[in-house]
Amino acid sequence: MTDDEIQALKAKYAGADLRIISNDELEIEIVVDAKKLAREWPRFRALLQDDAQEMQAHKMLVLAGIVEPSAEAFRALIEERSLPACWEILANQCGKIVGASRATKHKKI
C-alpha cells in the first residue's frame, strides 16, 4: 500500500484512527471513538437514511452515556434495550463500529 493510498483512506475515514495491519492483504483496522462520534453527530446524522435508523443511532449514544435521552429516546429505551442492534446499524450505515468506549472493525479494502 502506497503512502498516497494510506492518505486517501485516512481522508475517507476522517475521525477514525487507522492502523495498517497487513500491506499484503490491504487490510486496515478502523477504530472510532464513541465520544468523537457524538461530537460529529450532525455529520453522522446526515449519513442515516430514515427516522427509524436515526432513532436507533440516538439510542446507541444514550446507552453509551454520551448524550442525554430525549423523551422519545427514553420511551424507546424502555421498550427495547438492544445495544448490539444499534452497533450493527451503525456498522451497516457507516462502515464503522463504535462501542461504549472503543471498538474495532476489520475491513478488507
N, C-alpha and C positions, 0 to 999 in steps of 0.2 A: 504494500500500500504506500503510495507516494505521499509526500507532505501536502501536496495540493488536495489529494483525496481526503486526507485526515482533516484539513481545514474546512473542506466542503461538508463533511459530516458534522463537525463542530458547529458550523453555521446552521445546518439543518436541525440539529437537536440543541438549539440555544437554550441555556439554562440547565442543561444536564451535564454531569461530569462524565466524560468519555475515557475509557481505558481500552487500548488496543490489546486484545487477548492473543490473537494469532494473525500475523500477516498472511500466512499461507492460506488460511481459510477465510480471510476477510471478515473476521468475527469481532464485534465490539461489545462492550458491556455498557449499558446506558443506566446511569444512576440519577434518579431525580429525587430531590429533597422535597418532602411534602410542604414544608414552610415556604420554599421558593414557589411552589405551585400556588399556594394561597396568595402570595404577593402578585402572581401573574394571573389571578382569577379572570379579569376581563378578557385577556387574550385566550385563555383556556376555554372560557365560556363560549367564545366565538367558534371554537372547534366542534362544539356539540351541535347535533342536528335537530333535536327536538326537546320539548319541555320535560319529557319523562327522563331522558338521559341527563339533562341538566339537574333535575331533582336528585337523581342517583349520585351524581358527582358532588352535589352540595351535601348530601347525607354523608358521603365519604369524608369530606372535610370536617363536618361536625363531629363524626365519630373519632376522627384523629385528633380532636380537640383544637383545631386550627381556627375555626370560625364559630361564631355563636349561631345557634339554630334559629331560623325564622319560625313563626307559628306553623306554617305548612310543613317545614322540615321536621319540626318537633313531633307533629302528628304522624308523619311518615316513619320516623324513627321508632315510635311506639308500635306501629303496625308491623314494621319489618326491620330487623337488625341484621342485615345481610352485608357485612363489610366485604367479604370476598367477592360478592357480586359487583360491588362498587369498583373494586380494583379491576375486575375483568372488563367492565365498561370502559374504564379509563385506558386500559391496555388496548382495547379494540379501537377506541376513538383516536388515541394519540400515538399509538405505537410505543407507549412508555408505561411503566408500572410505578406507582408510588406506594409508600407504606406509611404507617403511623410515624415512623422516624425516617428510615431509608429502606429501599428495596431495590432489587436489580432485575433486569430482564436481559437475557442474551438474545441478540438478534443477528441472524446471518444477513450479510449485505449482498 
